[in-house]
Amino acid sequence: MKSISKILITLAVIGLVGFTIATNEADSSENVVLTEEFSNVSNNSSAVIPDIEYKDLGVMRASWYGPRFHGRLTANGEVYDQSAYTAAHKSLKFGTLLKVTDPRTNKSLIVRINDRGPYIPGRQLDLSKAAAEELGVISSGVKKLKVEEIFVKGMENPIVNAN
């Protein structure tokens, strides 16, 4: 299950980033699109690279949740997987993608909102166990993190439900 979640996240990031276009100068009549397997695919039209924007949501106090909720349903109806890069927020739409950064280490990752919470005053974001481990939140329990909302132009909610 852990590897499936990582594959889904990897595919989501690939979908957000798009594909690379390489042009052969000798044969300018057609573009060569490199797929994720790096095999050449002939294409007469240019590939669309999504326009990604970030909206600064400021610094949020983030905590984490995991073992007690693992396997239970989240507020959006999917099964909570503590090894996935997901988060809970009180009001952001389900499927919202957030870039979460530790300002001290500059380490960041992308999480998807799939649940509601946290319900402890003074906290704005609940990270999954995997996301918390990656950002070093496990030991302290709570950490101030820089949060940016990711917008992909032309897509309302890139990923609403992973199950």
Secondary structure, 3 states (H helix, E strand, C coil): CHHHHHHHHHHHHHHHHCCEEEECCCCCCCEEEECCCCCEEEECCCCCCCCEEEEEEEEEEEEEECCCCCCCECCCCCECCCCCCEEECCCCCCCCEEEEECCCCCCEEEEEEEECCCCCCCCCEEEEHHHHHHHCCCCCCCEEEEEEEEEECCCCCCCCCCC
